[in-house]
Amino acid sequence: MAAIGTWAFSEPAVERIRSLVSAGLHATDVVERAVAEVEDDGETGRFVVGRGGFPTSAGVLECDAAIMEGVAGRFGGVASLRGVGTPIRVARRVMDRSPHSLLVGEGAAAFAQDQGFPLEPNESLLTPSAVAAYQEFLEKQRRVPGHDTLGLIALDLQGGIAVGVSSSGVPFKSPGRVGDSPLPGCGLYADDTAGAAAATGDGDKIMCFCPSFHTVQLMKQGLPPTEACEAVLRDVARRTAPDEVFELGLVAMNMKVHTMGEAGAAATMEFPYTFWNSGKDSVQKCVQEPVAGLNIL
């Protein structure tokens, strides 16, 4: 059993996964629940996740989320979803109950309603701090820095693995903009013969490289998680020029039973993340230094 999460604010979510998988729950269920609890907390909106996240340039909150199991063909995602503070729960319903894998915009909202999710008014999803930041953007064109995304991977007692991601996207983005987060292979990927990975950073650039898929494929070939993540970053650097590397962080976990879920991370910037496995008494807070030789845009 093990869990890993992007950024320091994932610590409560990884702790939640620890308690739930230790009680025997399935990886998919615990990832959905842990992500949703962060999404529904307006205080974590400043990390560009769910309720309290920053709106588009039109002042409307649009969220992206996805969930994927290691079992082949098990994926669900939503993008540009309005009116729902916990988009990961809608993504799970897409995976379980829709003939499609990814729903966007009005279609995603209509599906959410059909599944019993109430669509909240935009005002109830924005916190005072998000509204204040938006007003400052309108008046001074001042943007909020950062590309945070919540990515969580869980390995359960039965050996099942799942990954979930959620983001409200770049603050004050164009309406309808979709980043890497809900795209399989880009923001997340899972394969129960190898492991899982999740990405965070500049989503508009990340989606051009499918780094989560690449990371899992390298683990399938035998690379440990950290080495796989680093190899992907170096490949991206080779393809973009070392002095033009954008913000990109990766977390990954393999399926090696004897290591109880071996995990790792790599990034082009200083990258805090959190980790736990059944050999540890508590969630560990880690900081990954930038991969040597890479300069960030």
Buried (B, 14 or more C-beta within 10 A) or exposed (E): BBBBBBBBBBBBBBBBBBEBBBEEBBBBBBBBBBBBBBBBBBEBBBBBBBBBBBBBBEBBBBBBBBBBBBBEEBBBBBBBBBBBBBBBBBBBBBBEEBEEBBBBBEBBBEBBBEBEBEEBEBEEBBBEBBBEBBEBBEEEEEBBEBBBBBBBBBBBBEEBBBBBBBBBBBBBBEBEBBBBBBBBBBBBBBBBEBBBBBBBBBBBBBBEBBBBBBBBBBBBEEBBBBBBBBBBBBBBBEEBEEEEBBBBBBBBBBBBEEBBBBBBBBBBBEBBBBBBBBEEEEBBEBEBEBBEEBEBE
